[in-house]
């Protein structure tokens, strides 16, 4: 994901360069002083917004994985919107150098405050979504891990009868309720213990032991799923 940031930075630098060319190469109005307080306040406002936009882009595009970057795209969209708004207002300040400095400062401060608040809201929303995502990952870890283990056991089964039993266990695990809960710790611990015995039986190709362990695991999974429904 970090590979995207250099591209973003190049585009950002190009926009900053174009803005500065427009700001300082343009001749201004005939007979009117160009570089007044209004001009410099507008220039500073837009420059600050450019810096803020770069920071937002860095936060979003330097995410560790694509999912986090997807969540943080809202931050970039909000930043783009605030940049455009600031460019319009700040540009008017620069184009109308006769505006009173006090009026420009008040409007600029209000606009900057509004933009900061909107970016804080976007950041808070992104953080909340990421926290929920982490919570869901933690709550589904047991079944996801057990599903992988069941698939590996199925691959190690030697006889067709053993494979048929292992497939039933795999499907029972795969289609069980993925969400876990602290209240399920006991039954999940029992499943883990029984699954270890199930693996040993499959490696030994002991059909009787495989069948007994598989039945116990599926009963425990049914109990777990029933408790999941109660806890929802």
Buried (B, 14 or more C-beta within 10 A) or exposed (E): BEEBBEEBBEEBEEBBEEBBEEBEEEEBEEEEEBEBBBBBBBBEBBBBBBEBBBEBBBBBBBBEEEEBBEBBEBBBEBBEBBBEBBBEBBBBBBBBBEBEEEEBBEBBEEBBEEBEEBBEEBBEBBEEBBEEEEEEEEBBEBBBEBBEBBBEBBEEBEEEEBBEBBBBBBBBBBEBBBBBBEEBEEBBEBBBEBBEBBBEBBEEBBBEBBBBBBBBBBBBBEBBBEBBEEEE
